[in-house]
Amino acid sequence: MRVLDYGKTAATFVNLKTGKAVRVSMNDREDDKSQEKTREMIEKDPHTKEWALRPVEELFDIREVSVEIRPEHLPGKPLRIVTCCVCGERVMDLRHVQKDGKFYCKPCAEGENYYRPL
């Protein structure tokens, strides 16, 4: 499993032997695509509970897709490990950033760490 958080309700499944892939996403065909919805709006919508009882075909959009699978995306032992020159943590399988000959994890390279040491 590889998690990419784009804020969407979707999943892509790939058969590693055949390369065939299927993407399953929420079917929002009936929604007003230009409208922003807040949590309060969703919870107050009288159709929310009824929507969840619809047949699977109405709830999800299922389609065949093409996905590029690189060796570093595959499960198993890491292909390469480097150490971030800022935080000192190890970064596996080409998920690092290299600047001026130094290795950085992406949060340190971008200055957007999701945690702060206490």
N, C-alpha and C positions, 0 to 999 in steps of 0.2 A: 504494500500500500504506500502510496506517495500522496501526501496532503499538500495541496496548493490552495491557500485561502484567498479567494477572490471575492468573498462575500456573496457567493451564489449558492443556490440549492441545486447541485448537480454532481454527478459522478461519472467518470469514464472508466470502463472496464476493458482491459486489453488481454487477449490470449497471447502469451509470450511465445508459444510454439508456432502459431499461425500468423500472428501479427494483426489479426482482425480485432477491431475495437468498436464498442458501442457506447454512446453517450446518453445518459438518462438525466433529464432536467425537468423542472417544474413546468407544467403547461399553463401559461398565463395568457392564453389567446383571448379570453373574455375580459381581461383587465384593461383599464385605461393605461396605456403604456407611458403616458406623459405625467401621470400622477405619482407623487411621492406619498408613501403610506407610513404612518407612524405606528408604533406598537398599539397605542390607544385606539387608533382607527381600525386596526385589524381585529382587536379584541371586541370592539363594539359592533363589528359587522355581523348582522344576523345570519348571514350565509356561511360563516366560517365553519361551523359544525357540520352543516349540510354538505359543504364542499368536500370535507374529508371522507364522506361516505360515497363519493362518486366512484365509478369503475376506474381501474388503473389506467385504462386507455385515455380517459379524460383528464386524469391528474398529471400524467407525465408525457413528455415528448421523448420518444426513443428513436435514435437514428444511428446508422453506421457512420463512423468517422475514421480518419487517419491520424495516427499518433506517432511522433518520432520518439523512439526509445533509444537512449544512448546508454553505453555500458555503465556509466556512473549512476543511472537510474535503477538498475537491476538490484534485486536483493542479494545478500551474500557479503563476503568479506570486502572491505574497502579496497579500491584500486590504488588510492593515494591518500596520504594524510599529511597535512601541514599544520603548523602551530601559529596562531594569531600573534603578531608582535605587540599587540596592545593588551589584550586580556589574558593571553597565555593559554587559551583553550584550543583544543585540537579541532580541526575542520576537515571533514572527509569528502572525498570524491568530487573534487573540482567545484565545491560550493564556496570557495574562497575568492577573494579579490587580490590581485597582485599589483602593487604600485611601487615604482622605484626599486624593484628587486625584493620588496618585503611582502609577506603574506598577511592578510587581514581576514577576519570573519566578516560577513556582510554587515552585521550591526555596527561593528567598530569602523569599518570603512565608510559607512554612510552616516555615522554619528547618531544613529537612532536605536540605541539599545532599548529593549523592552523591559529591562530591570535595572535597578541601581543597588550596588552593594551597600549594606547598612554599616 
